[in-house]
């Protein structure tokens, strides 16, 4: 079993947002990661994402003590060009938000309600860490759940599922404020997307959670492989996935599998 998993007294596992995403991507991948305990070393994209999350969190520790026009000075000198560009875009958006709230005499809403906050529901047996929660309208007690992403593409279905997961958690632990908005912030794509909370999003998230629990109970984790998924996942070889069926592909298969095995050993996975 993967390290760090949280369990209820009856042995049932608390489900994290990342678990639900792995299972939705491929049930067998979920098994490899969360049941077999297989760990995959982070790639550069994952490391950049982590560094941006850390930067965005620390930004709010110091921003109110500095004139907004000087916020660019917070960008770490150690950042590579892509990271610096993302940080600059993020700061520009926060600066705009600051001045908009100041003009509306709602500046007290600028600072997030919470950041990197781990929420745990002992009723739903869910746990996860939300990137950030802002006031959507403090006077009306409405909040916005914010999710940072730094990927090069946008999977809207996955994003809504993740944000719905956070909403279920927030509602169950009865934090202050009513969830009225779900917001994506992607500094690499330079987009901010807002989604309205709808009941069917929450209902679908609960169905997805139920499917995961059923699989965990029965131990049934079918593969949902494709050549595209394999390129991202890399936890199976093409022959394991059944992609090499043509006899003329044998030589290519052999070379690919040998390279796959070498790569896994180098990464410490096999």
Backbone as JSON, one array per atom type, in Angstrom:
{
  "sequence": "XXXXXXXXXXXXXXXXXXXXXXXXXXXXXXXXXXXXXXXXXXXXXXXXXXXXXXXXXXXXXXXXXXXXXXXXXXXXXXXXXXXXXXXXXXXXXXXXXXXXXXXXXXXXXXXXXXXXXXXXXXXXXXXXXXXXXXXXXXXXXXXXXXXXXXXXXXXXXXXXXXXXXXXXXXXXXXXXXXXXXXXXXXXXXXXXXXXXXXXXXXXXXXXXXXXXXXXXXXXXXXXXXXXXXXXXXXXXXXXXXXXXXXXXXXXXXXXXXXXXXXXXXXXXXX",
  "N": [[0.84, -1.19, 0.0], [0.45, 2.28, -0.74], [2.53, 4.71, 0.81], [1.62, 6.93, 3.5], [-1.13, 6.95, 3.28], [-4.39, 7.52, 4.57], [-6.44, 5.95, 6.96], [-9.64, 4.79, 8.07], [-11.0, 3.68, 11.29], [-12.27, 1.23, 10.68], [-10.78, 0.25, 8.64], [-11.21, 1.21, 6.08], [-10.1, 3.23, 3.37], [-9.25, 6.68, 3.29], [-10.18, 8.8, 0.68], [-8.31, 10.63, -1.62], [-8.09, 13.61, -3.66], [-6.19, 13.26, -5.68], [-6.13, 10.48, -5.87], [-8.63, 9.9, -6.95], [-8.33, 11.09, -9.42], [-6.26, 9.55, -10.56], [-7.57, 7.07, -10.73], [-9.69, 7.69, -12.46], [-8.27, 8.25, -14.74], [-6.95, 5.79, -15.3], [-7.88, 2.76, -14.0], [-6.05, 0.67, -13.45], [-3.65, 2.0, -13.23], [-4.15, 3.42, -10.89], [-4.16, 1.25, -9.11], [-1.46, 0.4, -9.31], [-0.11, 2.59, -8.23], [-1.42, 3.32, -5.76], [-2.16, 0.99, -4.46], [-0.2, -1.01, -4.91], [1.93, 0.55, -4.25], [3.78, 1.77, -5.93], [6.17, 4.11, -6.82], [6.73, 7.02, -8.72], [9.28, 8.93, -10.06], [9.33, 12.5, -9.92], [8.88, 14.47, -12.88], [10.31, 17.15, -14.92], [8.23, 18.94, -15.46], [6.44, 18.45, -13.37], [8.02, 19.23, -11.19], [8.35, 21.96, -11.72], [5.7, 22.75, -11.46], [5.3, 22.3, -8.71], [7.12, 24.13, -7.63], [5.98, 26.52, -8.51], [3.54, 26.49, -7.1], [4.53, 26.71, -4.48], [5.68, 29.26, -4.65], [3.39, 30.86, -5.18], [1.98, 30.5, -2.81], [3.73, 31.59, -0.84], [3.85, 34.19, -1.72], [1.61, 35.56, -0.73], [2.28, 35.79, 1.9], [3.86, 38.01, 2.14], [3.05, 40.1, 0.48], [1.33, 42.26, 1.21], [2.93, 43.91, 2.65], [4.44, 45.33, 0.94], [4.65, 47.76, -1.64], [2.29, 47.37, -4.27], [3.27, 47.88, -6.86], [5.82, 47.05, -6.72], [5.87, 44.34, -6.56], [6.94, 42.58, -8.43], [9.51, 42.19, -7.63], [9.49, 40.03, -6.0], [9.9, 37.75, -7.46], [11.79, 34.88, -7.62], [15.32, 34.81, -8.07], [16.39, 32.41, -8.8], [14.63, 31.17, -10.46], [13.95, 29.59, -13.57], [13.53, 30.69, -17.0], [10.88, 30.07, -17.89], [9.54, 29.68, -15.45], [9.86, 32.19, -14.26], [8.42, 33.76, -16.05], [5.83, 32.76, -15.66], [5.46, 33.43, -12.96], [5.56, 36.22, -13.12], [3.3, 36.79, -14.68], [1.32, 35.85, -12.93], [1.65, 37.62, -10.77], [0.94, 40.03, -12.0], [-1.79, 39.59, -12.47], [-2.72, 39.36, -9.84], [-2.1, 41.88, -8.91], [-3.81, 43.45, -10.49], [-6.25, 42.5, -9.48], [-6.06, 43.36, -6.85], [-6.14, 46.2, -7.12], [-8.64, 46.5, -8.29], [-10.35, 45.59, -6.26], [-9.68, 47.46, -4.33], [-10.65, 49.83, -5.51], [-13.33, 49.22, -5.43], [-13.78, 49.38, -2.79], [-13.45, 47.08, -1.28], [-11.22, 45.9, -0.26], [-10.52, 44.29, 1.84], [-11.13, 41.78, 1.04], [-9.09, 40.83, -0.45], [-6.93, 39.19, 0.51], [-6.46, 35.66, 0.62], [-8.82, 33.38, 2.1], [-7.89, 30.98, 3.05], [-4.96, 28.95, 2.51], [-3.26, 26.28, 0.9], [-4.58, 24.31, 2.44], [-5.35, 21.54, 4.33], [-8.09, 19.5, 4.24], [-10.3, 17.3, 5.9], [-12.77, 14.88, 5.82], [-14.55, 13.04, 8.02], [-16.89, 11.8, 7.69], [-17.57, 11.44, 4.94], [-15.23, 10.22, 4.33], [-13.07, 11.47, 2.98], [-10.19, 13.27, 1.93], [-8.05, 16.04, 1.32], [-5.87, 18.59, 0.0], [-6.51, 21.91, -0.42], [-5.66, 24.37, -2.83], [-6.17, 27.1, -2.59], [-8.5, 29.43, -1.16], [-10.71, 31.97, -1.84], [-12.51, 35.03, -1.06], [-15.52, 35.35, -2.69], [-17.7, 36.98, -2.58], [-17.79, 38.73, 0.13], [-19.72, 40.05, 1.67], [-22.03, 38.68, 1.06], [-21.38, 36.24, 1.98], [-20.08, 34.41, 0.27], [-17.84, 32.19, -1.34], [-14.83, 31.41, -3.25], [-13.31, 28.65, -4.68], [-10.02, 28.03, -5.47], [-7.86, 26.7, -7.89], [-4.58, 25.91, -8.75], [-2.93, 25.3, -11.8], [-0.33, 24.16, -13.9], [0.03, 22.98, -16.32], [0.4, 22.22, -19.87], [-1.89, 21.93, -21.27], [-5.51, 21.86, -21.1], [-7.78, 20.03, -19.29], [-10.95, 19.96, -19.07], [-13.02, 18.37, -18.01], [-11.69, 16.83, -16.06], [-10.78, 18.9, -14.44], [-13.17, 20.08, -13.44], [-14.15, 17.9, -12.02], [-12.21, 17.7, -10.0], [-12.49, 20.18, -8.68], [-15.14, 19.95, -7.85], [-14.82, 17.88, -6.06], [-13.33, 19.2, -4.05], [-15.34, 20.97, -3.27], [-17.3, 19.28, -2.17], [-15.85, 18.41, 0.05], [-15.38, 20.86, 1.4], [-18.0, 21.68, 2.0], [-18.79, 19.61, 3.69], [-17.09, 19.69, 5.91], [-17.89, 21.99, 6.91], [-16.76, 24.62, 6.68], [-16.38, 28.21, 6.88], [-18.48, 30.22, 4.83], [-20.17, 29.96, 1.65], [-19.79, 27.9, -1.11], [-19.53, 29.37, -4.17], [-18.23, 29.65, -6.52], [-15.87, 28.22, -8.75], [-12.53, 28.27, -9.52], [-10.02, 28.22, -11.98], [-6.56, 28.76, -12.22], [-4.09, 29.19, -14.45], [-0.92, 29.82, -15.0], [0.89, 29.19, -17.0], [-0.54, 28.77, -19.37], [-1.7, 31.17, -19.27], [-4.32, 31.8, -18.4], [-7.44, 32.39, -16.74], [-10.08, 30.69, -15.5], [-13.48, 30.54, -14.73], [-15.96, 28.69, -13.02], [-19.33, 27.88, -12.44], [-20.81, 26.54, -9.5], [-22.52, 23.58, -9.71], [-25.19, 21.34, -9.0], [-25.19, 18.89, -10.31], [-22.54, 18.48, -10.9], [-21.49, 17.9, -8.39], [-22.95, 15.6, -7.8], [-22.03, 13.85, -9.78], [-19.33, 13.67, -9.06], [-19.6, 12.32, -6.63], [-20.6, 9.89, -7.57], [-18.38, 9.0, -9.01], [-16.58, 8.68, -6.93], [-17.85, 6.61, -5.57], [-17.6, 4.55, -7.44], [-14.84, 4.17, -7.34], [-14.54, 3.3, -4.69], [-15.93, 0.89, -4.86], [-14.28, -0.56, -6.59], [-12.0, -0.75, -5.0], [-12.97, -2.4, -3.05], [-13.58, -4.8, -4.38], [-11.23, -5.32, -5.69], [-10.9, -5.05, -8.39], [-9.35, -3.78, -11.06], [-9.38, -2.7, -13.97], [-7.46, -2.22, -17.02], [-7.23, 0.86, -18.75], [-5.92, 1.56, -21.1], [-4.24, 3.45, -23.67], [-2.42, 4.45, -26.6], [-1.74, 7.1, -26.31], [-2.22, 7.61, -23.56], [-0.34, 5.86, -22.49], [2.05, 7.13, -23.09], [2.04, 9.24, -21.32], [1.72, 7.99, -18.86], [3.51, 5.69, -18.36], [3.77, 3.48, -16.68], [3.29, 0.96, -17.47], [4.41, -1.43, -19.94], [4.28, -1.4, -23.58], [3.71, -4.03, -24.51], [2.5, -5.21, -22.28], [0.14, -3.81, -22.28], [-1.03, -4.75, -24.51], [-0.58, -3.66, -27.03], [1.14, -4.52, -29.02], [0.47, -6.36, -31.51], [0.77, -7.09, -34.1], [2.74, -9.19, -36.07], [4.82, -8.11, -37.5], [5.65, -6.11, -35.95], [7.36, -7.01, -34.06], [10.19, -6.64, -33.77], [10.33, -3.89, -33.28], [8.83, -3.82, -30.97], [10.48, -5.32, -29.23], [12.75, -3.68, -29.01], [11.55, -1.39, -27.92], [10.49, -2.36, -25.47], [12.86, -3.15, -24.19], [14.14, -0.69, -23.89], [12.23, 0.55, -22.32], [12.37, -0.99, -19.95], [15.03, -0.43, -19.2], [14.8, 2.32, -18.72], [12.99, 2.35, -16.58], [14.49, 1.08, -14.58], [16.52, 2.95, -14.3], [15.08, 5.09, -13.3], [14.41, 4.07, -10.92], [12.09, 2.64, -10.59], [11.64, -0.02, -11.29]],
  "CA": [[0.0, 0.0, 0.0], [1.22, 3.52, -0.81], [2.78, 5.33, 2.11], [0.93, 8.19, 3.76], [-2.57, 6.85, 3.13], [-5.13, 7.65, 5.82], [-7.47, 4.92, 7.06], [-10.63, 4.86, 9.15], [-10.85, 2.54, 12.21], [-12.74, -0.02, 10.08], [-9.86, -0.14, 7.59], [-11.47, 1.87, 4.81], [-9.13, 4.27, 3.06], [-9.71, 8.01, 2.93], [-9.88, 9.06, -0.73], [-7.77, 11.95, -1.95], [-8.39, 14.08, -5.01], [-5.24, 12.64, -6.61], [-6.55, 9.1, -6.06], [-9.77, 9.91, -7.87], [-7.81, 11.42, -10.75], [-5.54, 8.37, -11.06], [-8.56, 6.04, -11.05], [-10.43, 8.12, -13.63], [-7.34, 8.12, -15.87], [-6.81, 4.36, -15.56], [-7.96, 2.02, -12.73], [-4.84, -0.11, -13.2], [-2.64, 2.93, -12.74], [-4.47, 3.62, -9.47], [-3.68, 0.07, -8.38], [0.0, 0.39, -9.27], [0.38, 3.67, -7.38], [-2.0, 3.42, -4.43], [-2.27, -0.34, -3.83], [1.12, -1.64, -4.96], [2.92, 1.46, -3.67], [4.79, 2.13, -6.92], [6.45, 5.53, -6.84], [7.35, 7.51, -9.94], [10.02, 10.16, -9.8], [8.74, 13.65, -10.6], [9.59, 15.0, -14.04], [10.55, 18.59, -14.82], [6.95, 19.65, -15.42], [5.91, 18.32, -12.0], [8.85, 20.04, -10.29], [8.01, 23.36, -11.97], [4.39, 22.97, -10.85], [5.47, 22.38, -7.26], [7.79, 25.39, -7.32], [5.03, 27.61, -8.68], [2.62, 26.44, -5.96], [5.23, 27.27, -3.33], [5.81, 30.7, -4.86], [2.08, 31.49, -5.04], [1.61, 30.51, -1.4], [4.59, 32.52, -0.11], [3.56, 35.54, -2.18], [0.63, 36.2, 0.16], [2.89, 36.03, 3.21], [4.62, 39.25, 2.16], [2.63, 41.1, -0.51], [0.7, 43.46, 1.78], [3.96, 44.76, 3.25], [5.21, 45.95, -0.13], [3.82, 48.45, -2.64], [1.98, 46.45, -5.37], [4.1, 48.14, -8.04], [7.14, 46.42, -6.52], [5.69, 42.91, -6.35], [7.8, 41.81, -9.33], [10.76, 41.9, -6.94], [9.34, 38.75, -5.3], [10.23, 36.63, -8.35], [13.11, 34.37, -7.23], [16.38, 34.85, -9.08], [16.71, 31.04, -9.18], [13.65, 30.68, -11.42], [14.29, 29.57, -14.98], [12.73, 31.68, -17.74], [9.46, 29.68, -17.87], [9.01, 29.93, -14.11], [9.82, 33.64, -14.06], [7.31, 34.26, -16.86], [4.59, 32.39, -14.97], [5.36, 34.22, -11.74], [5.27, 37.6, -13.51], [1.88, 36.83, -15.09], [0.54, 35.68, -11.71], [1.72, 38.87, -10.02], [0.14, 41.04, -12.72], [-3.22, 39.31, -12.23], [-3.02, 39.69, -8.44], [-2.04, 43.34, -8.82], [-5.08, 43.94, -11.05], [-7.31, 42.17, -8.53], [-5.87, 44.24, -5.7], [-6.61, 47.55, -7.42], [-10.09, 46.42, -8.52], [-11.0, 45.52, -4.95], [-9.46, 48.74, -3.67], [-11.59, 50.78, -6.09], [-14.68, 48.85, -5.0], [-13.78, 49.47, -1.32], [-13.59, 45.71, -0.77], [-9.84, 45.43, -0.2], [-10.41, 43.26, 2.86], [-11.36, 40.5, 0.39], [-7.94, 40.47, -1.29], [-6.17, 38.06, 1.04], [-7.21, 34.4, 0.64], [-9.32, 32.9, 3.39], [-6.98, 29.92, 3.44], [-4.06, 28.48, 1.46], [-2.66, 24.97, 1.16], [-5.33, 23.88, 3.62], [-5.77, 20.15, 4.27], [-9.42, 19.26, 4.78], [-10.59, 15.88, 6.08], [-14.15, 14.56, 6.19], [-14.66, 11.73, 8.65], [-18.18, 11.24, 7.29], [-17.42, 10.98, 3.56], [-13.91, 9.6, 4.23], [-12.34, 12.16, 1.94], [-9.18, 14.2, 2.42], [-7.26, 16.66, 0.27], [-5.35, 19.92, 0.32], [-6.97, 22.9, -1.39], [-4.61, 25.35, -3.11], [-6.5, 28.45, -2.11], [-9.91, 29.8, -1.12], [-10.88, 33.43, -1.8], [-13.85, 35.57, -0.96], [-16.2, 35.7, -3.94], [-18.43, 38.17, -2.12], [-17.81, 38.57, 1.59], [-20.99, 40.55, 2.21], [-23.03, 37.63, 0.86], [-20.79, 35.02, 2.53], [-19.81, 33.52, -0.85], [-16.4, 31.95, -1.51], [-14.35, 30.84, -4.51], [-12.23, 27.68, -4.54], [-9.04, 28.3, -6.53], [-6.94, 25.61, -8.17], [-3.47, 26.25, -9.63], [-2.45, 24.29, -12.73], [0.75, 24.69, -14.73], [0.18, 22.12, -17.49], [0.36, 22.85, -21.19], [-3.22, 21.72, -21.84], [-6.59, 21.97, -20.13], [-8.77, 18.96, -19.29], [-12.04, 20.58, -18.32], [-13.74, 17.34, -17.24], [-10.87, 16.52, -14.89], [-10.75, 20.07, -13.58], [-14.45, 20.22, -12.75], [-14.23, 16.81, -11.05], [-11.36, 18.05, -8.86], [-13.08, 21.29, -7.95], [-16.33, 19.42, -7.2], [-14.3, 17.12, -4.92], [-13.05, 20.18, -3.02], [-16.6, 21.53, -2.79], [-17.87, 18.29, -1.27], [-15.09, 18.46, 1.29], [-15.62, 22.13, 2.07], [-19.36, 21.68, 2.52], [-18.96, 18.64, 4.76], [-16.39, 20.1, 7.12], [-18.61, 23.19, 7.34], [-15.95, 25.82, 6.77], [-17.19, 29.41, 6.67], [-18.71, 30.61, 3.45], [-20.86, 29.08, 0.72], [-19.05, 27.81, -2.37], [-20.3, 29.94, -5.28], [-17.41, 29.76, -7.73], [-14.69, 27.38, -8.86], [-11.65, 29.03, -10.4], [-8.73, 27.69, -12.42], [-5.51, 29.72, -12.55], [-2.98, 28.51, -15.13], [0.01, 30.86, -15.45], [1.6, 28.8, -18.22], [-1.46, 29.08, -20.47], [-2.14, 32.54, -19.04], [-5.77, 31.85, -18.38], [-8.22, 32.24, -15.52], [-11.39, 30.2, -15.88], [-14.43, 30.45, -13.63], [-17.06, 27.75, -13.21], [-20.38, 27.93, -11.43], [-21.07, 25.28, -8.81], [-23.81, 23.0, -10.07], [-25.44, 20.13, -8.23], [-24.84, 17.68, -11.07], [-21.09, 18.29, -10.75], [-21.29, 17.23, -7.11], [-23.52, 14.25, -7.91], [-21.11, 13.03, -10.59], [-18.13, 13.41, -8.25], [-19.95, 11.28, -5.66], [-20.67, 8.61, -8.3], [-17.01, 8.59, -9.3], [-16.01, 8.21, -5.66], [-18.48, 5.31, -5.29], [-16.96, 3.57, -8.34], [-13.5, 3.9, -6.8], [-14.69, 2.48, -3.49], [-16.33, -0.46, -5.29], [-13.08, -1.21, -7.13], [-11.12, -1.05, -3.87], [-13.58, -3.51, -2.31], [-13.51, -6.02, -5.18], [-9.89, -5.52, -6.23], [-11.0, -5.07, -9.85], [-8.75, -2.56, -11.61], [-9.1, -2.94, -15.4], [-6.64, -1.25, -17.73], [-7.88, 1.74, -19.72], [-4.74, 2.07, -21.79], [-4.2, 3.88, -25.06], [-1.05, 4.84, -26.89], [-1.53, 8.44, -25.76], [-2.12, 7.49, -22.11], [0.91, 5.19, -22.18], [3.14, 8.1, -23.18], [2.0, 10.05, -20.1], [1.73, 7.17, -17.64], [4.79, 4.98, -18.32], [3.81, 2.47, -15.63], [3.19, -0.33, -18.16], [5.06, -1.49, -21.25], [3.29, -1.62, -24.64], [3.29, -5.43, -24.59], [1.56, -5.44, -21.19], [-1.12, -3.19, -22.65], [-1.57, -5.43, -25.67], [-0.5, -2.83, -28.23], [1.97, -5.16, -30.05], [-0.29, -7.53, -31.98], [1.2, -7.4, -35.46], [4.04, -9.9, -36.03], [5.85, -7.25, -38.07], [6.07, -5.13, -34.94], [8.13, -7.7, -33.03], [11.49, -6.0, -33.56], [10.09, -2.59, -32.63], [8.39, -4.14, -29.61], [11.63, -5.74, -28.44], [13.56, -2.5, -28.73], [10.81, -0.49, -27.02], [10.43, -2.95, -24.14], [14.2, -3.09, -23.59], [14.36, 0.69, -23.49], [11.31, 0.79, -21.2], [12.94, -1.61, -18.75], [16.22, 0.34, -18.81], [14.36, 3.6, -18.17], [12.38, 2.12, -15.27], [15.58, 0.83, -13.64], [17.21, 4.21, -14.08], [14.24, 5.94, -12.47], [14.2, 3.44, -9.64], [10.73, 2.12, -10.5], [11.71, -1.48, -11.34]],
  "C": [[0.87, 1.25, 0.0], [1.36, 4.14, 0.56], [1.97, 6.61, 2.25], [-0.57, 8.13, 3.59], [-3.23, 6.88, 4.51], [-6.26, 6.63, 5.83], [-8.38, 5.17, 8.26], [-10.42, 3.66, 10.07], [-11.29, 1.2, 11.61], [-11.87, -0.47, 8.91], [-10.09, 0.53, 6.25], [-10.52, 3.05, 4.61], [-9.83, 5.6, 2.78], [-9.27, 8.29, 1.49], [-9.41, 10.49, -0.91], [-8.19, 12.33, -3.37], [-7.48, 13.4, -6.02], [-5.57, 11.18, -6.87], [-7.67, 9.02, -7.08], [-9.31, 10.21, -9.29], [-7.05, 10.24, -11.36], [-6.54, 7.31, -11.52], [-9.34, 6.41, -12.31], [-9.58, 8.01, -14.89], [-7.21, 6.66, -16.28], [-6.87, 3.62, -14.22], [-6.7, 1.23, -12.41], [-3.71, 0.79, -12.71], [-2.88, 3.25, -11.26], [-3.93, 2.47, -8.64], [-2.17, 0.11, -8.22], [0.53, 1.42, -8.28], [-0.1, 3.54, -5.95], [-2.17, 2.08, -3.72], [-0.91, -1.01, -3.77], [2.22, -0.75, -4.39], [4.03, 1.85, -4.62], [4.96, 3.64, -6.97], [7.17, 5.91, -8.13], [8.04, 8.83, -9.66], [9.38, 11.33, -10.55], [9.57, 14.09, -11.79], [9.72, 16.51, -13.91], [9.24, 19.37, -14.71], [6.34, 19.61, -14.03], [6.7, 19.19, -11.03], [8.54, 21.53, -10.47], [6.65, 23.69, -11.35], [4.49, 23.13, -9.35], [6.11, 23.71, -6.87], [6.86, 26.58, -7.5], [4.04, 27.64, -7.52], [3.27, 27.06, -4.72], [5.36, 28.79, -3.45], [4.48, 31.41, -4.62], [1.64, 31.54, -3.58], [2.42, 31.56, -0.63], [4.31, 33.98, -0.5], [2.63, 36.26, -1.21], [1.16, 36.4, 1.58], [3.5, 37.43, 3.3], [4.02, 40.39, 1.34], [2.06, 42.37, 0.11], [1.71, 44.39, 2.44], [4.79, 45.51, 2.23], [4.24, 46.63, -1.1], [3.55, 47.5, -3.81], [2.83, 46.66, -6.62], [5.48, 47.53, -7.92], [7.04, 44.9, -6.35], [6.56, 42.05, -7.28], [9.12, 41.43, -8.66], [10.7, 40.59, -6.16], [9.78, 37.56, -6.16], [11.64, 36.13, -8.03], [14.11, 34.41, -8.38], [16.72, 33.45, -9.58], [15.74, 30.49, -10.22], [14.23, 30.66, -12.83], [13.3, 30.47, -15.71], [11.24, 31.35, -17.72], [8.83, 29.98, -16.52], [8.87, 31.43, -13.86], [8.66, 34.26, -14.83], [5.98, 33.96, -16.2], [4.39, 33.24, -13.72], [4.99, 35.67, -12.06], [3.79, 37.75, -13.9], [0.98, 36.74, -13.86], [0.5, 36.98, -10.91], [0.88, 39.96, -10.69], [-1.35, 40.84, -12.47], [-3.59, 39.67, -10.8], [-2.98, 41.2, -8.22], [-3.34, 43.96, -9.35], [-6.22, 43.69, -10.07], [-7.26, 43.08, -7.31], [-6.47, 45.61, -5.97], [-8.12, 47.57, -7.69], [-10.84, 46.39, -7.2], [-10.83, 46.82, -4.18], [-10.44, 49.78, -4.19], [-13.02, 50.5, -5.64], [-14.83, 48.92, -3.49], [-14.06, 48.11, -0.69], [-12.2, 45.09, -0.6], [-9.64, 44.34, 0.86], [-10.64, 41.86, 2.28], [-10.14, 40.03, -0.41], [-7.21, 39.23, -0.77], [-7.03, 36.8, 1.05], [-7.69, 34.06, 2.05], [-8.39, 31.83, 3.94], [-6.14, 29.52, 2.24], [-3.44, 27.16, 1.88], [-3.27, 24.36, 2.43], [-5.8, 22.43, 3.44], [-7.1, 19.98, 4.98], [-9.67, 17.75, 4.84], [-12.01, 15.69, 6.54], [-14.19, 13.15, 6.76], [-16.0, 11.07, 8.35], [-18.08, 10.65, 5.88], [-16.13, 10.19, 3.35], [-13.15, 10.14, 3.02], [-11.3, 13.06, 2.59], [-8.41, 14.78, 1.24], [-6.83, 18.04, 0.71], [-5.75, 20.89, -0.79], [-5.88, 23.95, -1.58], [-4.92, 26.68, -2.45], [-8.01, 28.64, -2.11], [-10.0, 31.31, -0.93], [-12.32, 33.79, -1.45], [-14.35, 35.87, -2.38], [-17.04, 36.95, -3.72], [-18.62, 38.02, -0.62], [-19.13, 38.99, 2.21], [-22.08, 39.49, 2.12], [-22.55, 36.27, 1.36], [-20.53, 33.97, 1.45], [-18.3, 33.4, -1.05], [-16.11, 31.36, -2.89], [-13.2, 29.89, -4.2], [-11.3, 27.82, -5.74], [-8.08, 27.13, -6.65], [-5.87, 26.09, -9.13], [-3.12, 25.05, -10.51], [-1.36, 24.93, -13.58], [0.99, 23.84, -15.97], [0.03, 22.88, -18.79], [-0.97, 22.65, -21.89], [-4.25, 21.77, -20.71], [-7.58, 20.84, -20.33], [-9.93, 19.42, -18.43], [-12.81, 19.57, -17.48], [-13.0, 17.0, -15.95], [-10.88, 17.68, -13.91], [-12.03, 20.21, -12.78], [-14.61, 19.12, -11.7], [-13.4, 17.14, -9.8], [-11.98, 19.16, -8.02], [-14.37, 20.86, -7.23], [-15.93, 18.61, -5.96], [-14.01, 18.07, -3.76], [-14.33, 20.75, -2.42], [-17.29, 20.57, -1.83], [-17.17, 18.32, 0.08], [-15.41, 19.72, 2.09], [-16.99, 22.15, 2.73], [-19.49, 20.75, 3.72], [-18.24, 19.06, 6.04], [-16.92, 21.43, 7.65], [-17.67, 24.37, 7.61], [-16.84, 27.04, 6.49], [-17.33, 29.71, 5.19], [-19.38, 29.53, 2.62], [-20.11, 29.08, -0.6], [-19.94, 28.29, -3.52], [-19.54, 29.92, -6.59], [-16.22, 28.82, -7.63], [-13.78, 28.03, -9.89], [-10.36, 28.28, -10.69], [-7.79, 28.85, -12.71], [-4.35, 28.94, -13.16], [-2.03, 29.56, -15.69], [0.8, 30.49, -16.7], [0.75, 29.12, -19.44], [-1.98, 30.51, -20.39], [-3.66, 32.68, -19.13], [-6.3, 31.76, -16.95], [-9.62, 31.84, -15.97], [-12.25, 30.07, -14.64], [-15.57, 29.52, -13.99], [-18.06, 27.94, -12.08], [-20.54, 26.56, -10.79], [-22.46, 24.79, -9.2], [-23.97, 21.66, -9.37], [-25.03, 18.88, -9.0], [-23.34, 17.42, -11.05], [-20.8, 17.51, -9.46], [-21.8, 15.79, -7.15], [-22.58, 13.33, -8.7], [-19.85, 12.7, -9.81], [-18.41, 12.31, -7.24], [-20.07, 9.91, -6.35], [-19.28, 8.09, -8.62], [-16.32, 8.05, -8.05], [-16.57, 6.82, -5.32], [-17.88, 4.22, -6.17], [-15.58, 3.19, -7.83], [-13.6, 3.01, -5.57], [-15.07, 1.04, -3.85], [-15.13, -1.23, -5.82], [-12.13, -1.6, -6.0], [-11.65, -2.25, -3.09], [-13.41, -4.83, -3.06], [-12.11, -6.34, -5.69], [-9.87, -5.58, -7.74], [-10.51, -3.74, -10.41], [-8.41, -2.77, -13.08], [-8.24, -1.85, -16.01], [-7.53, -0.42, -18.66], [-6.8, 2.41, -20.56], [-5.06, 2.55, -23.2], [-2.76, 4.3, -25.33], [-0.73, 6.22, -26.32], [-1.35, 8.37, -24.24], [-0.79, 6.86, -21.71], [2.08, 6.17, -22.18], [3.2, 8.96, -21.92], [2.26, 9.21, -18.86], [3.07, 6.49, -17.4], [4.89, 3.97, -17.19], [3.62, 1.06, -16.19], [4.04, -0.26, -19.43], [4.0, -1.71, -22.31], [2.81, -3.06, -24.73], [2.31, -5.78, -23.48], [0.18, -4.91, -21.54], [-1.76, -3.84, -23.87], [-1.5, -4.63, -26.95], [0.28, -3.51, -29.36], [1.29, -6.45, -30.49], [0.14, -7.97, -33.38], [2.59, -8.03, -35.42], [5.17, -9.04, -36.58], [6.36, -6.21, -37.07], [7.0, -5.74, -33.9], [9.45, -7.01, -32.74], [11.33, -4.66, -32.85], [9.69, -2.81, -31.18], [9.58, -4.47, -28.72], [12.49, -4.54, -28.05], [12.87, -1.57, -27.74], [10.8, -1.05, -25.6], [11.78, -2.92, -23.44], [14.5, -1.68, -23.09], [13.48, 1.05, -22.32], [11.89, 0.25, -19.9], [14.16, -0.84, -18.26], [15.8, 1.65, -18.14], [13.79, 3.42, -16.79], [13.46, 1.86, -14.2], [16.3, 2.14, -13.29], [16.41, 5.13, -13.18], [13.96, 5.33, -11.12], [12.83, 2.84, -9.47], [10.72, 0.59, -10.52], [12.91, -1.96, -10.53]]
}
